[in-house]
Amino acid sequence: MTNIKMTVNGKSVSGEVPDETLLSEFLRENLRLTGTHVGCDTSQCGACVVHVNGKALKACTTLAASLEGAEVTTIEGLANGGELHPMQQAFNDNHGLQCGFCTPGMIMTSVDMVNRYKAEGKELTEEAIRDELEGNICRCTGYHNIVKSVEDAAAKM
Amino acid sequence: MYPTKYHKAASIDDAVAALNAGEDAKLLAGGQTLIAAMKQHLAAPSDLIDVRAIDGMSGVSADGDTLVIGAATTHAEVAGNADVQRLCPALAALAGGIGDPAVRYAGTIGGSIANNDPSADYPAGLLALGATIVTNTREIAADDFFEGLFTTALEDGEIITSVRVNAPKRAAYIKFRQPASLFALVGVFVADGAGGVRVAVTGAGEDGVFRHAGLEEALSADWASSAADSVSVDSDGLLSDIHGSAAYRANLIKVLTKRAVEAS
């Protein structure tokens, strides 16, 4: 067992967990932050993506015990009070989801993507968005509206 | 996952001690293969020794034409590093094409080559570039390092600390992705450097990454995509599976070599 402390969505949290506990398990089961979804068992679907120290990682392929002192942001931490993050609003406006299962991971990946492209001064083309979403699988939308959502949000972020 | 014990190593000595003390201890870096394998019950190490916090294990430095890449440097860091982009853009591009963005933020060069997956990208790059793999005990030439499927020259208690690469005159890596997994069905890295022309192939060999003598000879004589036309690529010893027969892979080796030369 390891006693871990980290900051999740701006709040200091801690817990005593078995060493093999995944970050996705710690978030969902210990902290009851069930917005981080687990869609596969093979680290392929991206539904569990969260930000760790500012980078989008698969929570299902990260050990909680390795994140002592880390800053974690989940989908629950993205909105500013009652005001949705521009990426969340864009997914809403552009019908970027149907069942919504993949959406938390899509949004966390997309926020990281837009921030990174802006920081590097690179143009986020439609092709780049599709390429960047390689690790996020959606079984409903065919991706078109997801790409539109990211384009929309990128113009507003 | 089966129970395991997590250690954050503070130094190489600390990591070696923990490796030797554990019944079936394994090193952990980005975990993008190891943790995924543990979830599938394909691996059940008694102890995981995280080497990422050890001083000097990550980051890139350049000394003249030589790049030194710390073992725990992530794919995203290699892809985005100005020195790698300047001295060996083909290697930066290779790193930027591994997995997906989340994998690239976590996965490391040392982890990739220690695992030596037969479809991994880095083994082809390091073999073609004639890289040197530096461990806590010695230096190993890439030619001697990659021994077979998931097999390397690393001994018990040996830890990769960095990888040294000399800038080639020209180089490029092209992979043909298996459409579902996006792993390299075949990937070819061509390099023309101080050690001559080297062509390394991943994704295709039954024994993992390998160099192709015929293609190297042809490209040494003439660095042009047409030089590969007359080379025969044998399908013996190549993988054959649901995604592609050995003959298909043999053809891809030639096609990708030509594309890589054109891109270099």
Interface residues (C-beta under 8 A of the other chain):
Chain A: T2 P18 D19 E20 L22 D41 T42 S43 G46 V49 K55 A56 L57 K58 C60 T61 T62 L63 A65 S66 E68 T109 D112 M113 E120 E132 E134 G135 N136
Chain B: M1 Y2 P3 T4 K5 Y6 K8 L28 G31 Q32 I35 A36 M38 K39 Q40 L48 D50 R52 A76 G80 G99 D100 P101 A102 V103 Y105 A106 L182
